[in-house]
């Protein structure tokens, strides 16, 4: 009985350490402005993505495309100098339509995460 408990303890500890090490150091998207999948009435002037880890500005990227796949952002992607977990890009006055946000985040310890989502301006 004692050996069985000891074996369960070792297995549980090993699983917990593997699971925690997998997530550690990756900049995961925590929230977005505009929100993921949202429909908003007024066009935003900026897309701001908030991550779980500090970002490496030289290697992180953010792009906004219209429904035809054309880039519509101003090309000034940057990590917020006052908050190193925020990646942002400014936008011109967007017409009503669906937009796709494509991002690549590199945390300061060099782990990479990528993703995309859409938002809609108008009905």
Buried (B, 14 or more C-beta within 10 A) or exposed (E): EEEEEEEEEEEEEEEEEEEEEEEEEBBEBEEBBBEBEBEEEEBBEBBBBBBBBBBBBEEBEBBBBBEEEEEBBEEEBBBBEEEBBBBBBBBEEBEEEEBBBBBBBBBBEEBEBEBEBBBBBEE
